[in-house]
Amino acid sequence: MTVAVVTFGGSNCDRDAVRALSHLGIDAERVWHEDGLPADTEGVVLPGGFSYGDYLRAGAMAARTPVMAEVRECADEGVPVLGVCNGAQIGCEAGLTDGAFTTNRSARFQCEHVHLRVERADTPWTAAYDEGDVVEVPIAHGEGRFETRDDRLAELEAADRVLFRYCDADGNVTDAANPNGSAGNVAGLLGARETVAVMMPHPERATLPDVGGTDGQGVLRAFA
């Protein structure tokens, strides 16, 4: 399998993603967005960073680049697609998932470790966990607050499309454990297909044993 890690101007987590995937024995390569996806692409990562300097809105410009039409085609065909941080913002802007990611409740950039509760364990992204497991991964964002209409959030919850929620170390989903004010404490969610997911925390930064722990490995193992 070749996982294409799509690099835009301003991406800065693409190398991290490649190294984390390679550590898990998954073939991955950085792909400059203007070059399009390789013919043998069997997985796609939209990495973190600040594509196009977050002008207009975070992810808005990258979501409208030609390569995203290819990414949407891959998603429609069941190819695993994961958007992380800025990649999650791009994914929402491109219509891969519902909602939007906006300015943190604190109105500040936040870089810290957080706890996530696994809401489903029957998806490719969470098959390595049990439902209700608590994992610790880092966040690093200024616009990570997930927002959608209350009725749409209820629909997403009813359809079991919420993948991770911010929680405390004991798995309690509380406002105090919500680092950015996300609606419903949502930290990650699925697209129309379970092979498509976006999440604001960084699983690639919790994959290498000597750097940030290994709790994020399970998410990336979906590509294997």
Salt bridges, closest charged atoms under 4 A:
ASP14 OD2 - ARG30 NE 3.01
GLU93 OE2 - ARG57 NE 2.78
GLU93 OE1 - ARG64 NH1 3.40
ASP98 OD2 - ARG152 NE 2.83
ASP98 OD1 - ARG161 NH2 2.82
GLU119 OE2 - ARG117 NE 2.65
GLU119 OE1 - ARG165 NE 3.02
ASP122 OD1 - ARG120 NE 2.86
GLU136 OE2 - HIS113 ND1 3.58
GLU136 OE1 - HIS115 NE2 3.78
GLU147 OE2 - ARG145 NE 2.94
ASP151 OD1 - ARG149 NE 2.94
GLU155 OE1 - ARG152 NH1 2.60
GLU157 OE2 - ARG165 NH2 3.32
ASP175 OD1 - ARG105 NH1 2.90
GLU194 OE2 - ARG120 NH2 2.63
GLU204 OE2 - HIS202 ND1 2.64
